[in-house]
Amino acid sequence: MQLSGLEVLVVGGGVAGLAVAAALAQRGAKVSVLEQAGGFLEVGAGVQISPNGARVIAALGQGQALAQAALRSTGVVLRDGRGGAEVLRLKLPQDGPGFHLIHRANLVRVLETACKGVMTRFVARITQVSPFGPRPSVTLAGGETLLADLILGADGLHSVFRPALNRARPPFFTGQVAWRALIPCEADAPPEAEVFMGPGRHLVSYPLHGGRMRNLVAVEERAQWAQEGWNHPDNPAHLRAAFAGFGGPVAGWLAQVEQPWLWGLFRHEVAQNWHKGHAAILGDAAHPTLPFMAQGANLALEDAYVLARELGRAADITTALAAYQQARRARVVRVVAAANRNARNYHLRAPLAQAAHLALRLAGRIAPDAPLRKFAWIYDHDVTET
């Protein structure tokens, strides 16, 4: 299908929205992005971009920009939470697209740079989606209606598009909450992700902003419900109390936290329908995932590239959207399931924890790259080749 002149309306100015806007604009489409905030937000936390996502950023012409804005990760280190002793070290490849540690705001800036010719409108909150007809439409909070040849919902976790395309299915609370925080980082910190594992909880940390800041994400199992979303402030004393038994550098890191943000972790089903009429969803709007495989942003990048690719290949919009869902849904279901399983692996209690840690140490000596090979199906996937 000829994309030149195709009018596309993208709702959402996050990773998914900007990536699909860039991919379509680079193929000749006339793209507008609607963002409900007053600008591209500077808030957020660290994001890990694995090779499958980095390949998309490179294909959008921003590989060098990613390298300059991110730290290239050298490894992942699993540690015992009580004393900080190393359990397993995974060395990450330093050739090829690589693994990157980046603040979400910097990732958004990288993708924004790729959006040449894309029109952006801020303070544009969508209240209704009408996907049918040759010119689908969205309605803004003030009552204004906007039409396009194609409308795309990249509007995240609380998507207006998802229930317009699917029967509403409420998520369920996983019994886990997460805090995120940024603190100053020590100058000599290696560019690696560290995971401190404890009974019913774990903490992930890695440097950002050229090593000037340290990202913290701490997850605790508990019955007390917390609101979904990642921008709810909490008292740092609550975070410190939850991880009071952790040793190594964790206590010192948590002592520096001034403003943590708390959110409840909810499990959502992957949407059954990713398209209807001349409308489609991508990223968290289609498949919110728990953070335990660090694939949320990477899956969004893959979605964006495949959607643009299929629109360029197909004879019409309807055929393209069907091909997009066919190409993406099974893979996304598998990745989301892997993230769900990983949540349990970090939270083992005695005596299972000691046995599991011993097994990991032995495996690390015998086949140190085996854990990375286990997930090669995620990281080696290249949507830009097909």
Backbone torsions as a table, in degrees:
resi	resn	phi	psi	omega
1	MET	NA	138.4	178.3
2	GLN	-76.2	119.1	-177.8
3	LEU	-89.9	-12.6	-179.5
4	SER	-60.3	121.1	180.0
5	GLY	86.4	-8.5	177.3
6	LEU	-63.0	124.8	-179.3
7	GLU	-88.5	117.9	-177.4
8	VAL	-122.2	132.2	176.7
9	LEU	-111.7	118.2	-179.9
10	VAL	-105.9	124.2	179.2
11	VAL	-101.3	111.8	-179.7
12	GLY	119.7	123.2	-178.2
13	GLY	-107.7	35.9	175.4
14	GLY	-94.4	-155.6	-177.0
15	VAL	-61.4	-49.9	-178.2
16	ALA	-63.4	-45.9	-176.4
17	GLY	-64.7	-45.4	-179.1
18	LEU	-70.5	-35.8	179.7
19	ALA	-65.5	-43.9	-179.3
20	VAL	-72.4	-32.8	176.1
21	ALA	-62.5	-44.5	179.4
22	ALA	-64.5	-45.7	-177.2
23	ALA	-62.4	-38.9	-179.3
24	LEU	-76.5	-41.1	179.4
25	ALA	-63.1	-36.6	179.2
26	GLN	-69.2	-16.9	175.5
27	ARG	-97.4	6.4	173.8
28	GLY	104.0	-3.3	-179.1
29	ALA	-71.1	155.3	175.0
30	LYS	-96.2	104.7	-167.6
31	VAL	-113.2	136.0	171.4
32	SER	-123.9	139.5	178.5
33	VAL	-112.6	129.5	174.6
34	LEU	-105.6	126.1	179.8
35	GLU	-126.7	128.1	-175.2
36	GLN	-73.5	-22.6	177.5
37	ALA	-76.8	172.5	-179.3
38	GLY	-80.8	-1.6	178.8
39	GLY	178.3	175.8	175.1
40	PHE	-70.2	118.8	-168.0
41	LEU	-68.5	140.4	176.3
42	GLU	-89.8	-5.9	-178.8
43	VAL	-83.3	174.3	179.5
44	GLY	129.7	-160.3	-176.3
45	ALA	-145.3	-169.1	-179.2
46	GLY	-71.7	150.3	176.7
47	VAL	-130.2	137.8	175.3
48	GLN	-103.1	120.4	177.4
49	ILE	-102.1	114.0	179.5
50	SER	-90.2	172.6	-174.1
51	PRO	-55.6	-35.1	-179.8
52	ASN	-63.3	-34.8	175.8
53	GLY	-81.0	-37.2	-179.8
54	ALA	-62.6	-33.2	178.3
55	ARG	-63.0	-37.8	178.7
56	VAL	-67.3	-44.3	179.3
57	ILE	-60.5	-40.1	177.1
58	ALA	-64.6	-40.6	-179.8
59	ALA	-65.7	-24.6	175.8
60	LEU	-84.0	3.7	177.8
61	GLY	85.2	16.3	-174.2
62	GLN	-119.3	23.6	179.3
63	GLY	-61.2	-43.6	179.6
64	GLN	-68.0	-38.5	178.0
65	ALA	-62.5	-39.5	176.8
66	LEU	-63.1	-45.0	-179.7
67	ALA	-60.3	-35.7	-178.9
68	GLN	-78.2	-31.6	-176.1
69	ALA	-89.3	-17.3	-173.8
70	ALA	-116.4	166.5	167.8
71	LEU	-98.5	132.9	175.9
72	ARG	-79.5	120.2	-175.3
73	SER	-75.0	136.5	178.8
74	THR	-97.0	-17.4	-178.3
75	GLY	-177.2	172.2	172.6
76	VAL	-124.4	128.5	-177.1
77	VAL	-119.1	120.1	174.1
78	LEU	-91.5	130.5	-176.5
79	ARG	-129.1	151.3	172.3
80	ASP	-72.8	128.0	-174.7
81	GLY	-65.4	-32.2	-174.1
82	ARG	-65.2	-46.2	-177.1
83	GLY	-119.8	-9.1	-179.9
84	GLY	85.5	7.4	-178.7
85	ALA	-64.4	143.0	-179.5
86	GLU	-70.8	131.1	176.8
87	VAL	-101.4	-45.2	-177.9
88	LEU	-154.9	137.7	176.9
89	ARG	-120.2	123.9	176.7
90	LEU	-105.0	117.2	176.9
91	LYS	-85.6	127.1	-177.5
92	LEU	-93.4	144.5	-178.0
93	PRO	-63.3	140.8	-179.5
94	GLN	-104.6	6.7	171.9
95	ASP	-112.5	168.7	-179.4
96	GLY	74.3	-162.7	-173.8
97	PRO	-65.7	-31.8	171.4
98	GLY	75.5	174.7	177.4
99	PHE	-107.1	137.4	-173.5
100	HIS	-130.5	145.8	176.4
101	LEU	-112.7	121.1	-172.7
102	ILE	-148.8	146.5	173.5
103	HIS	-74.5	144.2	-177.3
104	ARG	-56.9	-40.6	-179.5
105	ALA	-61.1	-38.4	178.3
106	ASN	-69.5	-36.8	176.5
107	LEU	-64.0	-41.9	177.4
108	VAL	-60.6	-40.5	178.8
109	ARG	-65.0	-38.9	177.5
110	VAL	-60.2	-45.9	-178.6
111	LEU	-71.1	-35.0	178.2
112	GLU	-61.0	-36.6	178.9
113	THR	-62.5	-29.0	179.9
114	ALA	-78.2	-10.4	-173.0
115	CYS	-90.7	54.5	178.6
116	LYS	-65.3	129.0	178.1
117	GLY	81.5	-0.9	-180.0
118	VAL	-82.9	131.3	176.2
119	MET	-87.0	137.9	-179.2
120	THR	-124.5	135.3	176.9
121	ARG	-126.2	121.8	-179.3
122	PHE	-96.3	171.5	-177.5
123	VAL	51.3	49.2	-177.7
124	ALA	-125.8	89.8	-177.9
125	ARG	-94.6	127.3	-177.6
126	ILE	-87.8	133.6	176.9
127	THR	-113.0	-19.6	-176.5
128	GLN	-151.3	145.0	178.0
129	VAL	-122.7	131.7	175.0
130	SER	-121.5	96.2	-169.7
131	PRO	-81.5	-11.5	-169.2
132	PHE	-93.1	161.4	180.0
133	GLY	92.0	164.9	-179.4
134	PRO	-66.0	-20.4	178.6
135	ARG	-127.8	83.9	178.0
136	PRO	-64.0	166.3	-175.3
137	SER	-143.7	162.4	169.9
138	VAL	-127.8	150.9	177.3
139	THR	-112.9	131.1	179.7
140	LEU	-86.5	165.5	-177.0
141	ALA	-57.6	-32.1	179.8
142	GLY	-82.3	-0.4	178.8
143	GLY	101.3	-9.3	-179.8
144	GLU	-68.3	140.7	177.7
145	THR	-111.4	133.2	178.9
146	LEU	-120.8	135.6	-179.2
147	LEU	-116.6	157.0	177.1
148	ALA	-158.2	171.9	174.2
149	ASP	-72.0	-30.5	-177.4
150	LEU	-148.8	134.5	175.0
151	ILE	-120.9	137.5	-175.1
152	LEU	-123.5	129.5	178.7
153	GLY	-96.4	101.0	172.8
154	ALA	-112.8	42.5	-170.1
155	ASP	-98.1	23.7	163.1
156	GLY	74.1	-160.4	-171.1
157	LEU	-56.5	-42.6	-177.3
158	HIS	-102.0	48.9	-174.2
159	SER	-59.7	137.4	169.5
160	VAL	-79.8	-28.6	-177.4
161	PHE	-72.1	-42.4	-173.6
162	ARG	-54.6	-51.0	179.2
163	PRO	-69.5	-19.3	176.1
164	ALA	-72.7	-23.3	-178.5
165	LEU	-105.6	-11.1	-173.7
166	ASN	-140.9	156.3	170.0
167	ARG	-67.4	133.3	-176.8
168	ALA	-62.1	128.9	176.6
169	ARG	-128.6	110.5	-177.2
170	PRO	-66.5	141.2	175.9
171	PRO	-74.4	167.3	175.5
172	PHE	-122.7	146.4	-178.5
173	PHE	-70.0	129.8	-176.8
174	THR	-79.8	-7.0	-172.9
175	GLY	80.7	20.5	178.2
176	GLN	-134.0	143.5	173.1
177	VAL	-124.1	159.5	-179.8
178	ALA	-134.9	141.9	170.8
179	TRP	-109.0	149.6	169.5
180	ARG	-131.2	149.6	179.8
181	ALA	-160.5	157.0	172.8
182	LEU	-119.6	136.5	177.0
183	ILE	-134.2	164.1	173.8
184	PRO	-61.7	148.2	-177.8
185	CYS	-110.1	143.0	176.2
186	GLU	-65.5	144.4	-170.4
187	ALA	-62.4	-31.1	-174.3
188	ASP	-99.0	17.2	-177.8
189	ALA	-66.1	128.6	178.3
190	PRO	-70.2	150.2	179.6
191	PRO	-79.4	73.9	-179.0
192	GLU	-142.4	156.0	176.8
193	ALA	-93.1	130.3	178.3
194	GLU	-112.9	134.2	-180.0
195	VAL	-119.2	115.0	178.9
196	PHE	-99.0	117.0	-171.7
197	MET	-104.7	134.4	178.9
198	GLY	-145.6	173.4	-179.3
199	PRO	-64.5	115.2	176.3
200	GLY	73.0	13.6	-178.7
201	ARG	-165.5	158.8	172.2
202	HIS	-155.0	161.0	-179.3
203	LEU	-132.7	132.2	178.2
204	VAL	-113.9	137.4	179.6
205	SER	-143.9	145.4	173.4
206	TYR	-161.0	155.7	-179.1
207	PRO	-77.0	155.0	178.5
208	LEU	-138.4	176.4	173.6
209	HIS	50.6	51.0	178.7
210	GLY	67.3	20.1	-179.5
211	GLY	90.0	4.8	-179.0
212	ARG	-82.3	-26.1	-179.0
213	MET	-124.6	155.0	176.5
214	ARG	-118.4	129.2	177.4
215	ASN	-90.0	134.2	177.1
216	LEU	-123.7	131.4	169.9
217	VAL	-130.7	120.6	-175.4
218	ALA	-123.0	128.2	-175.2
219	VAL	-118.5	133.1	-179.9
220	GLU	-129.6	137.0	171.2
221	GLU	-81.1	130.1	176.7
222	ARG	-162.9	155.9	-178.7
223	ALA	-79.2	-26.5	-176.6
224	GLN	-67.9	124.9	-176.8
225	TRP	-73.6	145.5	172.4
226	ALA	-130.3	149.8	-176.1
227	GLN	-65.2	144.0	178.8
228	GLU	-76.8	151.9	-175.4
229	GLY	112.9	161.5	-170.8
230	TRP	-114.0	20.2	-175.7
231	ASN	-127.5	37.7	178.7
232	HIS	-105.5	114.1	-176.8
233	PRO	-68.0	150.1	178.2
234	ASP	-138.7	165.7	177.8
235	ASN	-77.5	126.8	-179.7
236	PRO	-60.3	-22.2	178.0
237	ALA	-63.4	-31.8	179.1
238	HIS	-67.0	-41.5	177.8
239	LEU	-64.8	-46.2	-179.1
240	ARG	-63.9	-37.5	179.4
241	ALA	-66.2	-39.2	-177.9
242	ALA	-65.3	-28.8	-176.5
243	PHE	-117.1	28.5	-178.0
244	ALA	-62.6	-27.3	-178.4
245	GLY	-85.1	-0.2	-177.9
246	PHE	-85.4	141.8	-178.9
247	GLY	-109.3	-150.8	-176.7
248	GLY	59.9	-140.8	-178.0
249	PRO	-83.1	-4.0	-169.9
250	VAL	-61.3	-46.0	-178.1
251	ALA	-59.5	-41.4	178.6
252	GLY	-65.3	-38.5	177.2
253	TRP	-64.1	-47.6	-175.6
254	LEU	-67.3	-28.2	177.5
255	ALA	-64.4	-22.9	-179.1
256	GLN	-88.7	-8.7	-176.6
257	VAL	-71.9	123.8	177.8
258	GLU	-102.8	-36.5	-179.2
259	GLN	-139.8	96.4	173.3
260	PRO	-87.3	158.4	176.8
261	TRP	-121.6	133.9	-172.4
262	LEU	-115.5	140.5	171.6
263	TRP	-147.3	150.8	175.3
264	GLY	-83.1	142.8	179.3
265	LEU	-96.3	117.7	-178.3
266	PHE	-116.5	144.6	178.2
267	ARG	-98.5	124.5	178.4
268	HIS	-110.8	143.0	171.0
269	GLU	-71.9	144.0	171.6
270	VAL	-62.9	132.6	-176.8
271	ALA	-55.8	139.2	175.9
272	GLN	-72.2	-42.0	-177.7
273	ASN	-113.3	118.5	178.7
274	TRP	-97.3	-4.1	-179.1
275	HIS	-153.2	154.1	174.8
276	LYS	-160.2	132.5	-175.6
277	GLY	58.1	-131.2	177.7
278	HIS	-108.2	45.2	177.8
279	ALA	-136.5	149.6	179.0
280	ALA	-150.7	161.0	177.6
281	ILE	-120.5	157.9	178.0
282	LEU	-153.9	166.6	180.0
283	GLY	65.0	-146.4	-177.4
284	ASP	-60.9	-24.0	177.2
285	ALA	-63.1	-31.1	-180.0
286	ALA	-95.7	-32.8	-171.2
287	HIS	-154.5	71.4	173.3
288	PRO	-57.4	139.3	-178.3
289	THR	-131.0	148.7	173.0
290	LEU	-66.0	155.0	-169.4
291	PRO	-82.6	11.3	-167.3
292	PHE	-83.9	2.0	168.5
293	MET	-121.7	2.6	179.9
294	ALA	52.7	46.2	-174.9
295	GLN	-116.7	0.4	-177.3
296	GLY	-56.1	-53.3	-179.6
297	ALA	-68.5	-36.3	-178.5
298	ASN	-66.8	-40.9	176.6
299	LEU	-65.1	-37.4	177.7
300	ALA	-62.6	-42.0	178.0
301	LEU	-63.2	-42.7	177.5
302	GLU	-61.7	-46.3	178.8
303	ASP	-53.4	-48.4	-174.7
304	ALA	-60.0	-45.3	-177.6
305	TYR	-67.7	-43.5	-178.2
306	VAL	-66.0	-40.7	179.6
307	LEU	-60.7	-46.3	178.3
308	ALA	-64.7	-39.6	-179.9
309	ARG	-61.9	-46.0	-177.3
310	GLU	-69.3	-33.4	175.9
311	LEU	-64.2	-35.8	178.0
312	GLY	-72.1	-24.5	-176.5
313	ARG	-89.9	-36.4	-167.6
314	ALA	-79.4	164.6	179.8
315	ALA	-78.2	-25.3	-178.3
316	ASP	-153.8	171.1	-175.0
317	ILE	-64.5	-44.3	-177.4
318	THR	-60.8	-43.9	178.2
319	THR	-64.4	-40.0	-179.4
320	ALA	-64.4	-43.7	-178.1
321	LEU	-67.1	-36.7	176.1
322	ALA	-64.9	-40.7	178.6
323	ALA	-66.5	-36.8	176.8
324	TYR	-60.0	-50.5	179.4
325	GLN	-63.8	-41.3	179.2
326	GLN	-59.9	-38.6	-178.2
327	ALA	-75.0	-24.1	-169.0
328	ARG	-108.4	-36.2	-162.7
329	ARG	-64.9	-44.7	-177.2
330	ALA	-62.3	-40.3	178.2
331	ARG	-64.4	-44.1	-178.7
332	VAL	-63.0	-42.9	178.2
333	VAL	-57.2	-41.2	-178.7
334	ARG	-68.2	-41.5	179.5
335	VAL	-66.8	-43.3	178.9
336	VAL	-60.5	-40.7	178.2
337	ALA	-63.9	-38.7	177.7
338	ALA	-63.6	-40.0	177.5
339	ALA	-65.0	-40.1	178.0
340	ASN	-60.7	-41.4	-179.7
341	ARG	-68.7	-37.6	-175.8
342	ASN	-63.6	-27.7	-179.8
343	ALA	-57.1	-40.1	-178.2
344	ARG	-72.8	-32.6	-173.8
345	ASN	-64.9	-29.1	-178.0
346	TYR	-84.2	-11.5	-168.1
347	HIS	-114.4	22.7	-176.0
348	LEU	-65.0	148.9	178.3
349	ARG	-110.5	162.7	177.6
350	ALA	-62.4	144.6	-0.7
351	PRO	-88.2	-1.7	-177.5
352	LEU	-62.8	-35.3	-177.4
353	ALA	-62.1	-46.3	-179.1
354	GLN	-62.1	-42.2	179.7
355	ALA	-65.6	-42.1	-179.7
356	ALA	-66.0	-41.1	179.8
357	HIS	-65.5	-38.5	177.2
358	LEU	-63.1	-43.2	179.3
359	ALA	-62.6	-38.9	178.6
360	LEU	-65.7	-40.5	179.4
361	ARG	-63.0	-44.2	180.0
362	LEU	-65.3	-42.3	179.6
363	ALA	-64.0	-35.9	179.2
364	GLY	-63.9	-30.4	178.2
365	ARG	-79.9	-37.7	-175.0
366	ILE	-80.7	-47.1	-176.7
367	ALA	-139.8	76.9	-172.8
368	PRO	-61.8	-22.4	-179.0
369	ASP	-97.7	3.5	-177.1
370	ALA	-61.7	-43.2	179.6
371	PRO	-61.9	-34.8	178.5
372	LEU	-70.2	-39.3	178.0
373	ARG	-63.9	-31.0	-179.6
374	LYS	-58.5	-33.3	-178.3
375	PHE	-110.6	22.6	177.7
376	ALA	-61.3	-29.5	179.2
377	TRP	-62.7	-24.4	174.5
378	ILE	-82.2	-53.9	-168.7
379	TYR	-76.7	-29.5	-178.4
380	ASP	-84.0	-7.9	-177.9
381	HIS	-64.7	132.7	-175.4
382	ASP	-132.1	99.8	-179.4
383	VAL	-75.6	-12.5	-177.9
384	THR	-83.2	-8.8	-177.6
385	GLU	-88.3	-21.9	-171.8
386	THR	-106.9	NA	NA
